[in-house]
Amino acid sequence: MSWIKSSVVIFTFSLFLLVATDNLIHTQLKNNAVELMTIDFRHAAYEDYFSSPSAHYISISNATLSKDAQRFRTGKYGEVLHEMYDEQVYNNKCKYVFIGGSSTESRWVNEAKRWVALVDKDIKQNANSASAFNFGVGGQNLAQSLNRYNSFISELKPNYVFVMHEANDISKFLKGGYSVKEGSLHNLYDRKPLIESNFSRLRSILSSTLPFLSSQWTRYQNQSYIPERSRSLNTFNGMGANKAAKEYMARLLALKELVAAHGGALVLIEYPEVYEDILMRPFDGDNQSVRVNLKIGLENNSISEVDFINFLKEFRGQVHAIAKENHIPLINTKDRFGVLDFYDAIHFNEGGSEKFSRFIYKKLSRYNCDSGKSMPPHSR
């Protein structure tokens, strides 16, 4: 039996030597490593999990934010679902696609009360073979949605694409533009080394070996996440409002052409928000934490509250002018919603979500797939 023990020892030592040598070569080659540029669309297909806002997120919102864990599901294209998955929905005669960031995604609202879900409910009750798709992705901007549309959303050949971007785009413009590098979520692309470090590979092995524990650890990290406060800049390094509007509309015009290439039409929704009410109006104790967080964000970008509000007005004026010049329909939301409809300055709470869904559904009467017919009144 001694030869068996000897064979085992030799095999084990040879395996160890092979692994050590391979890792040594790998580490030496890192000096010549190159970077791979990648695009992350964030939402995976067929996700199904429950998530709740982090302690930090709760601290910067008002009391209308739901702290309960909400179900979050995605379909074939990573779109946000609100009912049992139905493969046939992609073959419906009339398809309304809603593209945007977190205000479209509506993650911290019950899945049945997200405004796109409610719009879809009304559509299905009043029209045959029609549906609404929620392609909102929290944290992402119009330039990222342009990439997503060109990559796979276009396969749906939607009749109408409604775009409700702005907040994340303006955040980029205040920092200097779309190409400015931030955290991965907000970047147009990431740079990843082709040769990973030993630590990165070890972490990948552990997460693959212990998937449940790894997911629980990630969940804990997300719940306890507190972002570092950026150091304030001495001077404003962002874009001017007119330049920012042209950068934004350049992406929108490109998206319009892509939508039209498949026989669809693009509609711009003015981003609903209450920045001025939170920042400039008489003090509202219920939104004290919201105001403080907004001020910190502006301070980090070296722009005052007054200059920020003026930036918004100038930006929107230019956006409206370019949209009109290029025959892009615009749904104006100004003065339609107030602070009671939001749990912060830009995200609808459950009541605001229902209110916005009724508002949008009424607007759909202009964008009916059946020529000459109007959408019936909403059923809720």
Summary of the structure (lengths in Angstrom):
residues: 380
radius of gyration: 24.3
end to end distance: 80.5
largest distance: 89.8
contacts: 1121
relative contact order: 0.14
helix: 51%
strand: 12%
